[in-house]
Amino acid sequence: MNIQPLADRVLIKPAPAEEKIGGIIIPDTAKEKPLKGEVVATGNGTKDEEMILKAGDNVLYGKYSGTEIEFEGEKYLMMRQSDVLAIVK
């Protein structure tokens, strides 16, 4: 990965939105933003907050968390570690 987050920030690749529910195909405009994803890269933390997330963790985050970034044709979210709600095991 060519992006290295700083301090307490993490880079997350969001899970794809659902294309189909039952037999109904959902158009792009009606798809809900996914609330889970995979951590791709992390910063080193700060002196007040240790970085507990690591690359490869599957996480849940808030609906309006993070800043959307597009890099090399892929969409990512950059957010603070504190915006992550849980690690999914």
Secondary structure, 3 states (H helix, E strand, C coil): CCCCCCCCEEEEEECCCCCEECCEECCHHHCCCCCEEEEEEECCECCCCECCCCCCCEEEECCCCCEEEEECCEEEEEEEHHHEEEEEC
